[in-house]
């Protein structure tokens, strides 16, 4: 019996609109998914059924419709993800794009 492999699940939480209120088209998400697939060998998107998030900022409740892209990888590469996050924040005119990772065990 082989041992379970430890790897990482990276989740990118993406707004469905830019910081200026402009809708982000399906093609933009598909391009990012293709880019991640080329680098990591695969990626999964949850774009068509967006999540809805609420948060408090400066006493005001704000909201977003979000899409999620997931990547499984054996190596975390923090510098790559930091660079990607900064690029996405610029492209989407957002103060913050959340990219989070958790260690997982494939069974």
Buried (B, 14 or more C-beta within 10 A) or exposed (E): EEEEEEBBBBBBBBBBBBEEEEEBEEEBBEEBBEEBEEBBEEBBBBBEEBEEEEEEEEEEEEEBEBBBBBBBBEEEBEEBBEEBBEEBBEEBEBEEBBBEBEEEEEE
